[in-house]
């Protein structure tokens, strides 16, 4: 299994519109960057290779990769259009998605314990999304909507009646076939000039065009994690979530701890 991680963006929701702040994957918790944590966890879980799509201040990320001894484990692609939407970054990794390998898709700006990825990799569904019932209020979280124990919708702006709605942390395990179809879907958006979008619409297109049950879900409610998009997220990550993540990494029963504090 190969991991694909998107780390090209500027982080404008966290930093504002300037370009004088480090990429979010270089945020530090207890003197260790998110990037170093990703590399350590993925290696320990037996991932074959981490493919990173870089853009904004890519040289700083590449320097950190050298500093943490990532070596041949990490391969980088450069997205020169990183001012566009994340759909372009996912499209940049299209040959990996179409390589015939299982793919672990990951956002770069998430703080989490190894348990979170262990659960996803071990899930029985070949294509599987993480699902957290402790969804935040507001329009920003990406929602997974469940009816009759199956995913029936996916995205930020959702309407309809569902049994359960949860939050997607930005990690998905993809079968080779689904990964290839998602690559094709991103290509359609890019070729149509719809380059300011997130990647979720392309994923949703494939999901909605697949037989029911093709996309499974793994409920990780209670496992501590946070996606760092806004200044308040960073404060919460530092003060609340990191101590929980550190405890969960030490104690395999840490998944029972409250996620949001």
N, C-alpha and C positions, 0 to 999 in steps of 0.2 A: 504494500500500500504506500502511495505517495501522498504527501501533504501539500496543499496549495494554500498559501497565505497571502492576503492582500495587505500591503503596507506602503502604498504609494501616495496616500492622501496627505493634505496639508493640516488636517485637524482644526479647521476654522471654527467649529462649534466649541472647541475647547479653548483655543488660543485667540480667536478673532481673525481678522483678515491679513495680518502681517505674516511675513515669512522669516521670522527671526527666532522661532522656537524649534526645538528638536522634534523629529517624528515621534508619534505617540508610542511606537514600539520600543523607544529608548527611555520611556519613563522608568524610574527606579523605585524599587521597594526593598528596603533593607540592603541597599548597595548592590542589588541585582536587577538588571533591566528585564522588562517583559520579554525581550528577545532571547536573553539567556535562559529565562524560565521555559519559554517555548521549546528551545533546542534541547534542553535537558529532559523535559517531559517526553518529547517525541522520540528521542533516542532511547529512553528507558522503555518505551512502549513498543519498540521494534519497528518503527516507521522506516521505510527504505530510504526516503529522501524527502527533504523539505525544499519546495520550490517557492521562492518569494518574489512577488511582483513589487518592484520599487519604483519610486518617482521622486517625490519631494525629498531633497537633501539625502539622496541615496548613498552618497559617499560616506556619510556618518553611520548609516546602517551597515555598510560594507566594512567599515573600520571596526565596528562592534562585533561583527561576525568573526573577523580575524582575532580580535581580542579574546573572545570566548572559545577559540579553537574549533569553530564549526567545520572548517576544512571542507572535504568533499561531500559532507552530509547535506550542505545547503547549496542550491543552485539559484541564481538570481536572474530575473528578467527585468528590463527597464521599460517602463511605460512613459514615453516622452509627453503624452497628453494627460498627465496626472492632474491638471486643472479641470479636466472633464470628470464625469461621474464614475463610480466604481465599476459600472458595467464594462467600461473600457479596460480596466485592470483585469477583470476576469477573462475578457476576450484575449488579452495579451498572453494568458496562460493556456490558450486553446489547444496547443499541441500536447500538453500534459493531460488535459481533460480527454483528449482523443487518443491517448497512448495505449489504451487497452488495459490499464491498471485500475484497481480500486483507488479512489481518491478521497482523502480527508480534507474537506474545505474548511478553512479557518479565517476568521478576522484576526487582525494582529493586536487589537487594542483591548483584549479581554484578559482579566486577571482571574485565575481559577486554579484549583488543585489538580493533581494527576488523576484523581478519582473521576473527574468529569469526563475526561477523554477515555479513560478505561471503560467506562460505562458505554460510551458511544461505539467504540471499536468492538466491544464484546456483544453488542446488540445483534439479535438474530436476523433482523431485516437487512438485506444487502444495501438498500438505500434507506437512510435513517437520519432524522433530525432530532436534536435535543429539544426538550420541551419543559418549561418551568411554569407551574401553575401560579407562582407568586408574581404575576405580571404587575409592572408599574402602571400607574395611571398616565393619561396623556396620549398624544398621537405618535410619539417617537418609537416606542417598542414595535418590533416586528412580531406579529401575532400568528400563532398556529391555532387553527380552529378545528375542533374534534366533534364528530357526530358518529354515533354508533361505533366508537372505538377506531375511527379512521380519520385521517386528515382530509378535510373537505375545503379548506381555504387557507391562504397564507399571504401575509402582507401587513402593511401599516394601517390602511384605511379599509376596514372590514365591516360589512353589513350582513345581517341575517341572524338566524337562531341556531345556536350550537349547544352541545352538551357541556363542553369545556372550552375555554380560551386560555392559552398560555403564551409565554414569551419565548422567542427563539434567541438563544445566546450567540448565534452566528457561526455555529459549527454543524457540518453535515457530512455524513459518510455516504459516498456515491458508488454505486456499481459502475463498471466500465461503460455499460450501455447508457445509463442515465447521465454520467459525466459527459459522454460524447454528445448527447442530445442537448444538454445545457450549453456546451460550447457552441453548437449550431444556433441555439436560441440567442446567445449573446451576439453572434455574428449578424443575425438579422437586425438587431437593434442598432449596431454600429453601422452597418451598411445603409440603414434607413436614416442615418444622421441623428439618431436618438441617443446622443452620447453624454447627456447631462444627467442620466438616470442612475439610480442604484442598480444592483444586480438582481435584487429579489424579483422584479417583474419577469425577467428571463427564466428564473427558476420556477416561478409560479406558472408560466406558460407550459413548461414541461410537465409540471405536476397536474395541471388541469387537463392535459391531453393524454394522461396515463390511466390505465385501469385502476379502479379503486383499490387501495391497499398497497400500491407500488411504493409509495413513500411511507415508511414506518416512522415511529417516534419513540424516543426513550425519555421517560419522565425522570428528570433530575431535580425535582422540587426538593429543596432543603440543602442541596449542595451549594456552598458559597461561591459566588462568581459575580463579576460586574464588568460591563462594557463601559469604557471610559470615553464618553462623548462630550460631556459638558463639565465646567468647573466644579459643579456640585458632585459629579461622579468621582472626580479625582479626590476631593476631600473625603467622600464616603469610602473610597478605595483605601486611602491611607489610614483612616481612623477606625473603620468598622470591618471592611471586607478582608483586608490583608491579614489581620490577626486570625480571622476565621480560616482563611486559606492556609496560613502557616500551621494552624492546629490540625486541619484536615490532612495536610501533607504528612504530618507526623503520626496522626492517629487515623487509621482506616475507617473508624466509626465517625469521623468528622462530618460525613455527609448528612448526618442527622441534625447538624446545627442549623440555625435559622439563617437564611440567605441574606436578607436585607437588614437585619439588626434592628 
